[in-house]
Amino acid sequence: MTHPFLDLAPLDAGRFAAIEDRVARLLGTTRDVLITQGEALLPLEGAIRGTAGPDTVALNVITGPYGQTFGDWLRDCGATVHDLAVPFHEAVTADQVRAAFAEHPEIGFVSLVHAEAATGNTNPVAEIGAVVREHGALFYLDAVASVGAEPVLPDTWGVDLCVIGAQKAMGGPAGVSAVSVSERAWARMAANPTAPRRSYLSLLDWKERWIDGGRKALPHAPAQLEMLALDACVERIETEGPATVMARHASAAAATRAGASALGGGLEPYVRRARDAAPVATTLRAPDGVDASELVARALVADPALPLVAGGGALAGEMIRVNHYGPHATPGAVHGCLAALGAALAEKGAATDPEAARRAAEDAWHA
Ligand SMILES: *Cc1c(COP(=O)(O)O)cnc(C)c1O
């Protein structure tokens, strides 16, 4: 008997290239799009190690945990790194980036995370991209958490290296990822003596063996199941319409924000201004004296399938994350999370108004 996951026809070069083209259309890019055979950390690290070296002066924007990681990789490559860290409850501004260039005109590389699922903020990439272009620096963007939840337009924004993954708002697999690469970025890699070669981290290997050869022969066995899942998830987005998918995420974020504020009990949005809040996930600040991870554990008792988690690492005590992305970008998931948090707070003796939360969330969803 054939097994649906195991006994598949081989995924050939033509199909692989067609999936790359489909992802390129989703990003509205005419640049090379490479589907990397690993989770998004693979192209995120490969793109930094490919372009950065001892001659690189980098501006590394930190609005969450991934920015920290990028700074570590850049330093490991020997780059001079200027960190621009902003509090996790807000977004970085184009003016802050402009000021960093004024202070360090030699900056030639900028790394930025678009939206942060881990902290719930989103950064104004279009405005920042304009500043980066003015200074001619290479622009690296982690759009893993934004793609599918809000527009990601690497060509329009002048992003040289744009990394995406399908596991968040795209509702797809985590085991493959993609990066769009500008001609400038390829040239930088080709000129970089420390760029990985003959290595799993090497984007240049794929350029030479796959792209430059006209995408006729795959250099390695592809992650077949994950490639099929990626194709299916982009097809599903095309069918629903990318604008509709993004609107669902924006509504879920607005509804969660409004509902949490109306719930009372001391719960409040973690990201202070609504325009800095990411459509992909909403972070909430636990009331004073309440431990976020304990509250989330209580809230999940009745329904462990709700997309609720406590913040990671040092944020576990104060941050609650409502991961309303992908299949959870629905009114049901938002109402479920608010009701569960309300019940958990009530158990702790807090005065909450679940009905007001429900109404506020519903109004905000349709606003
Ligand atoms: C989720 C995410 C990634 C991918 O990392 P995981 O550890 O697999 O979740 C990368 N960057 C950002 C900004 C993310 O939100």
The ligand as an SDF file (V2000), in Angstrom:
LIG
                    3D

 15 15  0  0  0  0  0  0  0  0999 V2000
    9.5310   32.9760   13.9610 C   0  0  0  0  0  0  0  0  0  0  0  0
   10.5960   33.8450   13.5210 C   0  0  0  0  0  0  0  0  0  0  0  0
   11.7530   33.3290   12.9340 C   0  0  0  0  0  0  0  0  0  0  0  0
   11.9520   31.8500   12.7740 C   0  0  0  0  0  0  0  0  0  0  0  0
   12.4120   31.3260   13.9470 O   0  0  0  0  0  0  0  0  0  0  0  0
   11.7870   30.1440   14.7940 P   0  0  0  0  0  0  0  0  0  0  0  0
   12.7330   30.0450   15.9160 O   0  0  0  0  0  0  0  0  0  0  0  0
   11.7380   28.9530   13.9280 O   0  0  0  0  0  0  0  0  0  0  0  0
   10.4260   30.5220   15.2570 O   0  0  0  0  0  0  0  0  0  0  0  0
   12.7080   34.2180   12.5100 C   0  0  0  0  0  0  0  0  0  0  0  0
   12.5570   35.5450   12.6600 N   0  0  0  0  0  0  0  0  0  0  0  0
   11.4580   36.0800   13.2160 C   0  0  0  0  0  0  0  0  0  0  0  0
   11.3350   37.5600   13.3490 C   0  0  0  0  0  0  0  0  0  0  0  0
   10.4450   35.2460   13.6780 C   0  0  0  0  0  0  0  0  0  0  0  0
    9.3680   35.7730   14.2540 O   0  0  0  0  0  0  0  0  0  0  0  0
  1  2  1  0
  2  3  1  0
  2 14  2  0
  3  4  1  0
  3 10  2  0
  4  5  1  0
  5  6  1  0
  6  7  2  0
  6  8  1  0
  6  9  1  0
 10 11  1  0
 11 12  2  0
 12 13  1  0
 12 14  1  0
 14 15  1  0
M  END
$$$$
